[in-house]
Amino acid sequence: MSQLAYRHQRVQLLRRLVRSRRAREELGCFVVEGVNLLEEALEAKATVQAVYLDGEWASRRSVSAEGEPASQAPVSVEGERASRRLAPPALAPPALAPPAPGGAPHSQPPGRDASADRLEGLLARCYGEGVRVFELGPGVLARVAGTVTPQPVLAVVRSRSYGLEDIRARGGSLVVVCLDVRDPGNAGTVVRSAWAAGADGVVCCGSTVDPYNPKAVRASAGAVLHIPVVQVAAAAEALEVLGQWGLARWGTVAVGGEDYARADLRAPIALVFGNESNGLPLPSLAAHLDGLLSVPMPGGAGSLNVGMAAAVLCFEAVRQRRCAPQPGGGQKGTK
């Protein structure tokens, strides 16, 4: 079977999607790397356009753990014109009986790679859903991927187009806004924190990094596939709309804001996070904010990483809402 060489047009397109925000926006798709993110894409029912598999990995997995050729189950991996059969999900070891009470749990049998078995299962699922799967030639994946030690699979996933109204349709009670957040790792962590806390969406404004940057997607742990991420050029415009919906718009500052634990975050709110170095541009943004929050740091640090700050504040809002007094004198989360 023919493997795709580095100069192949498909590989060059894949390379552009990894490296270029403009390409991602023009083509309306982005790249996910690794078993976990491919699985998240399938679970989120995202449109997976194509999967690219490391050819060396495929060759190794075409032989079973015992060194015998793998059975020929219908797991197809396409190259130019031909297809080959990979070790199918059926190669996974049979189910083991539960360990005896007090006994140690079963370990993975020697020679088996649980991650590889998962990938084979995902490839079978992709094939069953009509997704084209291509093998890459030796060294190609390492040249294309944006990581030092790339995982053996990349996938091209169609971006979902969201607007502010999509956030409102989900309830609009907790919204996270990023303004000029430049580091993709930070942006991805903010999105992950927002998703974990049950936020209704994330709004990226100004010069905030592309949330579909491969590093941001990895840092989000796939959250960009599950929560609306809306891109709005002007922060003032987005905050004006959120204010019209009745959300209290809280800007975040390292010092000088209200103690986050004393602020009332039970009502619908938007939490606004600024640039890693310069914070929020308060002179131009103050008219569009209803208050400022700070996280006291008794240890003496000057500030928190923006991703950490987002996690702290999002989950403080969650905590307050869970513990809010309920009609009849009870509290949420209590018996």
Summary of the structure (lengths in Angstrom):
residues: 335
radius of gyration: 23.5
end to end distance: 62.9
largest distance: 70.0
contacts: 1051
relative contact order: 0.13
helix: 36%
strand: 20%
